[in-house]
Amino acid sequence: MAPWWLRSGSDENPLEDEATVAPPLAAEDHAMDVEPAEPEGAEAHTGDDAEPAEAASSEESARPKRRRRRRRKRKRKPPAPEVASDDTMESVRAEEPRPLAAMSPPEPLPPPQPLDLEPAVHPGVIRSLGYALPERALPITDERKIAMFCDFENIALGVRDSKSKKLDVNLILERLLEKGKIIVKKAYADWERYSEYKKPFHEAAIELIDIPQKYYSGKNSADIKMVVDAMDLCYSKEHLDTFVLVSGDSDFSPLVSKLKENNKYVIGVGVKNSSSSLLIDNCDEFIYYEDIWRDIQRDARLDNLSPKDAEVFGLLIDAMFALTRENKDVLWGSMIKQTMQRKRPSFNEGYYGYSTFSELLEDGQRKDIISVKRDQRSGNYVVTGLAKR
């Protein structure tokens, strides 16, 4: 394609002016580190005639300088990271999150809502979700697992000198059942000398450990055998949390201390006149046999009842006293029934002619034996005590 001055028909070439046409670049000018050659005679030109030559030479020297400048920019190293000043660090610290103690307290949880369904999980889980359980749905969660060890010779000799004259082991077991479930029951004695007690002890499912007297072994080894068995269960059966020692002998005081060191609750049972004060003070709780025997005396309210009614309401009154001794302030009907079943596993209100346990409580109020009221929230019965006469 022809240049524009040829297409326009003009013979003049504007690029032929020496002042505007730059000489071609030499090959060595394209090298990176070689300066462009100056034209010959550049120093000789001065004055007005040298101005066009100086403009051309400045144009020629500017081109390779721009190339070298671009190459230096490409080879330039990245800038070093800036060091934060003190003012910058103070601003960063100001933006750090505040500690939990400085934050505003969370909003209070809504009040617990009543839940009428029977719990399928532990009550503590349901309470943590914000629900309140009715009392009838609460199982017995503080039930103790008891191991009983009886030094029979010591307790039998003490009872013989008391008013009761004879030991009734069922009274001791019924009192312990008020506190929890008896898992282990062992009694240590020379059972050839106390053969009349074998039958009631077997009926109570107590394991009899026969220990011969000193004319066989040279000494009575019942104490050490009892200590060895107690410590063996203490270390091997972690679910046993309560140990009962039926004895008043002070020799068992070190055993009590060792059981308490292993986080066991220790209960002592003995006769008031033959129990050592050292053992009594070392136990977590001590029960006198005379108090147990006195508490089972027949209530006068049951005299005019039939034998069947006297039996069921006598068991009901015993359960009420048991819960009161265990510091239960509110006697719910369900708690009384659970205590009655624990003291006598064969208990069933249907055997006594009642379809529900609530009917049994209502009949006891009609016969002026107990006083009951209905809870407004759960609708269950609460026994307020014995009827006033």
TALINPE-V164051 format. One record per helix or strand of 2 or more residues. SS is the DSSP state (2 for helix, 1 for strand). FROM is the first residue (numbers start at 1). TO is the last residue. If there is no record, write none. Layout:
ss:SS from:FROM to:TO
ss:SS from:FROM to:TO
//
This chain:
ss:2 from:4 to:7
ss:2 from:14 to:16
ss:2 from:27 to:30
ss:2 from:47 to:75
ss:2 from:86 to:94
ss:2 from:100 to:102
ss:1 from:113 to:115
ss:2 from:123 to:128
ss:1 from:131 to:133
ss:2 from:135 to:137
ss:1 from:144 to:151
ss:2 from:152 to:160
ss:2 from:169 to:177
ss:1 from:180 to:189
ss:2 from:195 to:203
ss:1 from:207 to:210
ss:2 from:214 to:217
ss:2 from:222 to:236
ss:1 from:242 to:246
ss:2 from:250 to:261
ss:1 from:265 to:270
ss:2 from:272 to:274
ss:2 from:277 to:282
ss:1 from:285 to:288
ss:2 from:289 to:295
ss:2 from:300 to:302
ss:2 from:307 to:325
ss:1 from:331 to:332
ss:2 from:333 to:343
ss:2 from:349 to:352
ss:2 from:357 to:366
ss:1 from:370 to:374
ss:1 from:381 to:386
//
